[in-house]
Amino acid sequence: MSSFVSFPKDFIWGAATSSFQIEGSPLADGAAPSNWYEWTKTPGKIAGGDNADLACDHYHRYASDVLLMKQMGLHAYRFSFSWPRLVPERGKINEKALDFYKRLLDELQKSNITPYATLFHWEVPVWAKGGWENRETAIAFAEYAQALFEKLGDRISFWATHNEPVVTAQLGYLWGYFPPGLANRSVFATVTHHLNLSHGLAVKAFRQGRYPGEIGWVLALAPVRPASQKPEDLRQAERIDILQNRIFMDPSMGRGYPEYLFEFSKRPEGPLEDDLKLIAQPVDFLGVNHYFPLVGRYAPGVNIFDNDFAFENGKPMNDLDWEINPGAFYDLLIRLWKDYGYKKLLVTENGIPTRDSLRSLDETLNDDLRIHYLGNYLAAAQKAIQEGVPLKGYFAWSLMDNFEWAHGYDPRFGLIYVDFKTQERRFKKSAHWYQKVIADNGFDLAGLPRTPAYRLLGAEGKKNRSF
């Protein structure tokens, strides 16, 4: 029996990045400061005191980076625009910033790589006072989206409005790990609603402008399993599913908000029913970002969710203490198809970190662990495709090592190794493997590394959720 995992002939193979994580030069050429720029300048917010002032210096090295993409054989490249770079003050487009992205698009076109553009990957301009608590930020975002559709709509055929709005809402306004650093349940529903509204307004602008191509958005989705069959754990798993997955999927699919959102947080002010009609406009695709499943375990007072996210001893985990579970990925894809009826799915992020603080340079470069991870998650995706899931492409996270938000530079997700002191790029073993996967439109499952050095959650006790 063949162990070759093959994909449809028109399957899209890509890799992904985000602007703040790779570009560097965050204030260059008249850019406005962002919430993240200011956050990195706040003592104690970023591990190791790191910042993204240089990052991967992609702002200057974009042309050689595209050549690396071409060498890898990528069909497509998912990247994000920097809102504060492009719009230094409301209503004004920064032409120098626009020229940078035009040059990037020129290089992608020369290399026959299709751009998949994301409008928002967490960077809010500082002029957007009140951030996502303020309804005006949603309106300003739609203005920015429309400006880019007008200026680049003839060159980009695939647009995503948001990347992982649940992370913006949760980590910024509930957990306090990301800007603005709040832990305030009362504003969570309002922030969630304004993120949804900004998406709906941008889709409306795209449809009304009759721009060519497709538009969707990218959600961080995680299956939630109950820790036990106790009624309180079953109920808790349902609540975590609502707060992680359904508060964005349900309204965008015309189902409104799950009522539990307004038990957890204060109901937003404003014309909610009219807004929900705006939010529910059909999308052409859903981008699926998936890294780990979640556990629903009722634990009053342990955190703002009253939930112990720890998984069971003996489970394999990555260097950020996230559970590795390809079966959960398969379950997620089946659910999106059967329960929500999405007609087109793209895996827009999936990958594994290796920490410099836990790994040798040899382990980082000869990353059998990443090959094993990607291979098994791709096998789960292919199984879902065989059963009818309309999954049309896969974007590995990430193209290259980069600034990993609050973790700084310690975790490396890249297929390409970046020496952050010299800016030298090197293909890791996984990059060569992925290059062959793309060329062969599949891979031999039996040929994956047999014993990757995953960490196991052991008897030292439970781990809580780690970001």
C-alpha positions in Angstrom: 0.0 0.0 0.0 1.4 3.4 -1.0 2.2 5.8 1.7 2.5 8.8 -0.7 0.2 11.7 0.4 -0.8 13.4 -2.8 -2.8 16.6 -3.2 -5.2 17.9 -6.0 -3.4 19.1 -9.1 -4.4 22.7 -8.5 -3.5 22.8 -4.8 -1.9 26.1 -3.7 1.4 25.8 -1.9 2.5 28.9 0.0 4.2 30.4 3.0 3.1 33.3 5.2 4.6 36.3 7.1 3.3 39.5 8.7 4.5 43.0 8.2 5.5 43.9 11.8 7.2 40.6 12.3 9.6 40.9 9.3 9.8 44.3 7.8 11.7 46.3 10.4 12.1 50.1 10.0 8.6 50.7 11.6 8.9 54.5 11.4 10.6 54.7 8.0 9.5 57.1 5.3 6.8 58.9 7.3 5.1 55.9 8.9 2.9 56.5 12.0 3.9 54.6 15.2 1.7 51.6 15.8 0.3 50.1 19.0 2.9 47.4 18.7 5.8 49.8 18.1 4.9 51.5 21.4 4.3 48.2 23.1 7.9 47.0 22.2 9.2 50.2 23.8 7.4 49.6 27.1 9.7 47.8 29.6 8.8 44.3 30.5 6.4 43.7 27.7 8.7 41.7 25.3 10.8 38.8 26.4 14.5 39.6 26.4 13.7 43.3 25.9 13.5 42.6 22.2 11.9 44.9 19.6 11.0 44.9 15.9 13.1 47.9 14.8 15.2 45.7 12.5 13.4 42.3 12.6 14.3 40.6 9.3 15.0 43.9 7.6 12.5 42.8 4.9 11.7 46.5 4.2 15.1 46.6 2.5 15.7 43.0 1.6 12.3 42.2 0.0 13.8 41.5 -3.4 16.3 38.8 -2.2 13.6 37.4 0.0 11.3 36.9 -3.0 14.1 35.1 -4.7 14.3 32.7 -1.8 10.5 32.1 -2.2 11.1 31.4 -5.9 13.9 29.0 -5.0 11.6 27.2 -2.7 9.0 26.9 -5.4 6.2 28.7 -3.7 3.0 29.2 -5.7 1.8 31.9 -3.4 2.9 34.2 -0.6 0.7 35.5 2.1 1.8 38.8 3.6 0.2 41.7 5.4 0.1 45.4 4.8 1.1 47.7 7.7 -1.9 50.1 8.3 0.2 52.7 10.2 2.9 52.6 7.5 0.4 53.2 4.8 -1.9 55.6 6.6 0.2 57.9 8.8 -2.9 60.0 9.5 -6.5 59.3 8.9 -7.5 59.9 5.2 -3.9 60.3 4.0 -2.0 57.6 2.1 1.8 57.5 2.4 3.0 57.2 -1.2 6.5 56.0 -0.1 5.0 53.2 1.8 2.6 52.3 -1.1 5.7 52.3 -3.4 7.4 49.7 -1.1 4.4 47.3 -1.4 4.2 48.0 -5.2 7.9 47.0 -5.5 7.2 43.9 -3.5 4.3 43.0 -5.8 6.5 43.6 -8.8 9.1 41.1 -7.5 6.4 38.5 -6.8 5.0 39.0 -10.3 8.4 38.5 -11.8 8.8 35.2 -9.9 5.3 34.1 -10.8 4.2 34.0 -7.1 0.6 34.9 -6.4 0.1 37.5 -3.6 -2.4 36.8 -0.8 -2.7 40.1 1.0 -4.0 40.7 4.6 -5.1 44.1 5.5 -4.7 43.9 9.3 -2.3 41.8 11.2 -2.6 43.5 14.6 -0.9 46.9 13.9 -3.2 49.8 14.9 -2.0 53.3 14.1 -1.6 55.4 17.2 -3.9 58.0 15.8 -6.9 55.5 16.1 -7.7 56.7 19.6 -9.3 54.1 21.8 -8.3 51.2 19.5 -11.0 48.6 18.9 -13.1 49.8 21.9 -13.9 52.8 19.6 -16.4 52.2 16.8 -14.7 54.9 14.8 -11.7 52.6 14.4 -13.8 50.1 12.5 -14.9 52.9 10.2 -11.4 54.2 9.7 -10.3 50.6 8.9 -12.9 50.4 6.2 -11.6 53.7 4.7 -8.1 52.2 4.7 -9.3 49.0 3.0 -11.1 50.9 0.3 -8.1 53.0 -0.4 -6.0 49.9 -1.0 -8.6 48.2 -3.1 -8.6 51.3 -5.3 -4.8 51.5 -5.6 -3.9 47.8 -5.7 -7.1 46.0 -6.7 -5.8 45.4 -10.2 -2.7 43.6 -8.9 -4.1 41.6 -6.0 -6.8 38.9 -6.5 -6.9 37.5 -3.0 -7.7 39.8 0.0 -8.2 39.0 3.7 -9.6 41.7 6.0 -8.2 40.5 9.3 -5.7 38.0 10.7 -6.9 36.3 13.9 -9.3 38.9 15.4 -9.8 36.7 18.4 -6.1 37.2 19.3 -6.5 40.9 19.1 -9.6 40.7 21.3 -8.4 38.1 23.8 -4.7 38.9 24.2 -5.2 42.6 24.1 -8.3 43.1 26.1 -8.7 40.0 28.4 -5.2 38.5 29.0 -3.2 41.7 28.9 -0.3 40.2 27.0 -0.7 42.3 23.9 -1.5 46.0 23.5 -3.4 47.7 25.0 -2.7 45.3 27.9 -6.2 45.2 29.4 -7.9 42.5 31.4 -11.4 43.8 31.2 -14.3 41.5 30.5 -16.8 44.3 30.2 -15.2 45.7 27.0 -14.5 42.3 25.3 -17.8 42.0 23.5 -17.6 45.6 22.2 -14.0 45.0 20.9 -15.2 41.8 19.3 -18.1 43.5 17.7 -16.0 46.4 16.3 -13.6 43.9 14.8 -16.5 42.1 13.2 -18.0 45.3 12.0 -14.7 46.5 10.4 -14.6 43.2 8.5 -18.1 43.6 7.3 -17.6 47.2 6.2 -14.4 46.3 4.3 -16.2 43.4 2.5 -19.0 45.8 1.6 -16.6 48.3 0.1 -15.0 45.5 -1.9 -18.3 44.3 -3.3 -19.6 47.8 -4.0 -16.4 48.6 -5.9 -16.8 45.5 -8.0 -13.1 44.8 -7.7 -11.8 41.6 -9.3 -10.8 38.7 -7.2 -11.9 37.2 -3.9 -12.2 38.4 -0.3 -12.3 36.6 3.0 -10.7 36.7 6.4 -8.3 34.6 8.5 -9.4 33.2 11.9 -7.5 31.4 14.6 -9.5 28.3 15.2 -9.1 25.6 17.8 -11.2 22.6 18.6 -12.2 22.4 22.2 -12.5 19.1 24.1 -13.9 18.8 27.6 -11.4 17.6 30.2 -14.1 15.1 31.5 -17.7 14.2 31.0 -18.6 16.1 34.1 -21.5 18.6 33.3 -19.4 21.5 34.4 -16.5 20.6 32.0 -18.9 19.9 29.1 -20.5 23.3 29.6 -17.1 24.9 30.0 -15.9 23.4 26.7 -18.9 24.8 24.9 -18.2 28.3 26.5 -14.6 28.2 25.4 -15.6 27.2 21.9 -17.9 30.2 21.8 -15.2 32.7 23.0 -12.5 31.2 20.8 -14.3 30.2 17.6 -17.9 31.1 17.4 -17.9 34.9 18.2 -16.4 35.5 14.8 -17.6 32.6 12.7 -21.3 32.8 13.8 -22.0 36.5 13.0 -20.1 36.4 9.7 -22.2 33.4 8.7 -25.5 35.1 9.5 -26.1 33.4 12.8 -25.7 36.4 15.1 -23.7 36.2 18.4 -24.0 33.3 20.8 -25.9 34.6 23.8 -23.1 33.5 26.2 -20.9 36.3 24.8 -23.2 38.8 26.5 -23.3 36.8 29.7 -19.5 36.9 29.7 -19.2 40.5 28.7 -21.3 43.7 28.4 -23.5 43.9 25.3 -22.2 46.5 22.8 -24.0 49.8 22.4 -25.2 50.9 19.0 -27.3 49.5 16.2 -26.5 45.8 16.8 -29.1 44.3 14.5 -28.2 46.6 11.6 -24.5 45.9 12.2 -25.1 42.1 12.1 -26.6 42.4 8.6 -23.4 44.2 7.5 -21.1 41.6 9.2 -23.0 38.7 7.6 -22.0 39.4 4.0 -20.8 36.2 2.3 -17.0 35.7 2.0 -15.3 33.9 -0.9 -13.0 31.9 1.4 -12.1 31.3 5.0 -8.5 31.3 6.0 -7.8 28.8 8.8 -4.9 29.5 11.2 -4.4 26.5 13.5 -1.7 25.6 16.0 -3.2 23.7 18.9 -6.5 22.4 20.3 -7.9 23.6 23.6 -9.3 22.0 26.7 -12.4 23.0 28.6 -11.9 22.4 32.3 -14.0 24.5 34.7 -11.7 26.1 37.3 -13.3 29.1 38.9 -10.9 31.9 39.5 -7.9 30.4 37.8 -8.0 33.1 35.1 -10.4 35.4 33.4 -12.0 32.5 31.6 -12.4 30.3 34.8 -10.8 27.7 32.7 -7.7 25.5 33.2 -6.3 25.0 29.7 -3.8 22.3 30.7 -3.8 19.2 28.7 -3.1 15.7 29.9 0.3 14.4 31.0 2.2 12.5 28.2 0.9 14.7 25.4 3.5 15.9 22.9 4.0 19.6 22.9 6.0 22.2 21.2 8.5 24.6 22.7 5.7 27.1 23.5 3.8 24.4 25.4 1.1 24.0 22.8 -0.2 20.5 22.2 0.6 18.7 19.0 -2.5 17.0 17.7 -3.0 16.5 13.9 -6.3 14.6 14.6 -7.7 17.8 16.1 -6.8 19.7 12.9 -8.7 17.1 10.8 -11.7 17.4 13.1 -11.6 21.2 12.7 -11.6 21.1 8.9 -14.5 18.6 8.9 -16.5 20.9 11.3 -15.9 24.0 9.1 -17.2 22.1 6.1 -20.1 20.2 7.7 -21.4 22.6 10.4 -20.7 25.9 8.7 -20.8 25.1 5.0 -17.8 27.0 3.9 -17.3 26.5 0.1 -13.6 27.3 0.1 -11.0 26.9 2.8 -7.3 27.8 2.9 -4.9 26.9 5.7 -3.3 30.3 6.0 -1.1 29.4 9.0 0.2 26.2 10.5 3.6 25.5 11.9 5.8 24.8 14.9 8.2 26.9 17.0 11.7 25.8 18.2 13.2 27.9 20.9 16.9 29.0 20.7 16.9 28.7 24.5 15.9 25.0 24.3 17.6 23.8 21.1 21.1 23.7 19.7 21.9 25.5 16.4 22.2 22.0 14.8 18.7 21.1 15.9 17.4 24.4 14.7 18.9 24.0 11.2 18.4 20.2 10.9 14.8 20.5 12.0 13.4 17.0 11.7 10.9 18.0 14.3 9.4 20.6 11.9 9.3 18.1 9.0 7.5 15.6 11.1 5.0 18.2 12.3 4.3 19.6 8.9 4.1 16.2 7.3 1.6 14.9 9.8 -0.6 18.0 9.7 -0.6 17.9 5.9 -1.6 14.3 6.0 -4.5 15.2 8.2 -5.4 18.0 5.8 -5.3 15.6 2.8 -7.5 13.1 4.6 -10.1 15.9 5.1 -9.8 16.7 1.4 -10.5 13.1 0.4 -13.7 13.2 2.5 -14.9 16.3 0.7 -13.6 19.3 2.6 -13.0 22.1 0.0 -9.5 22.9 1.2 -7.7 24.6 -1.7 -4.3 25.6 -0.3 -1.8 25.5 2.5 0.5 28.3 3.7 3.2 27.2 6.1 4.0 29.5 9.0 6.4 30.9 8.5 8.5 31.7 5.5 11.4 32.8 7.8 12.2 33.2 11.5 10.9 36.5 12.7 9.9 38.7 15.6 7.4 36.5 17.6 5.5 39.2 19.3 5.7 39.1 23.1 8.1 36.2 22.9 10.7 38.2 21.1 13.2 36.3 18.9 13.6 33.1 21.0 10.9 31.0 19.2 11.7 30.3 15.5 8.8 29.3 13.3 10.6 29.7 10.0 11.4 27.4 7.1 14.3 29.7 6.5 16.8 30.5 9.3 17.6 34.1 10.0 20.7 35.2 11.8 19.3 38.3 13.4 22.7 39.9 13.9 24.0 39.5 10.3 20.6 39.1 8.5 22.0 36.0 6.8 19.3 33.7 5.5 19.7 29.9 5.3 17.3 27.1 4.2 16.6 24.8 7.1 16.2 21.1 6.4 12.5 21.7 6.5 12.7 24.3 3.7 14.4 21.7 1.4 11.7 19.2 2.4 8.9 21.6 1.6 10.6 22.5 -1.7 10.3 18.8 -2.7 6.7 18.6 -1.4 5.7 21.4 -3.7 7.6 20.0 -6.7 6.0 16.5 -6.1 2.6 17.9 -5.0 2.8 15.6 -2.0 5.2 13.5 0.0 6.0 10.0 1.3 4.4 9.7 4.8 6.7 6.7 5.6 9.7 8.9 4.8 9.1 11.4 7.6 11.6 11.4 10.5 10.6 8.7 12.9 11.5 10.0 16.3 11.4 13.8 16.5 12.5 15.4 19.7 9.0 16.6 20.8 8.7 17.6 24.4 6.2 15.6 26.5 4.1 17.0 29.3 5.3 15.0 32.2 4.7 14.4 35.8 6.1 17.8 36.8 2.5 19.0 36.7 0.0 20.7 34.4 0.9 23.6 32.2 -1.5 26.4 31.8 -2.1 28.2 28.6 1.1 29.8 27.2 1.3 32.6 24.6 
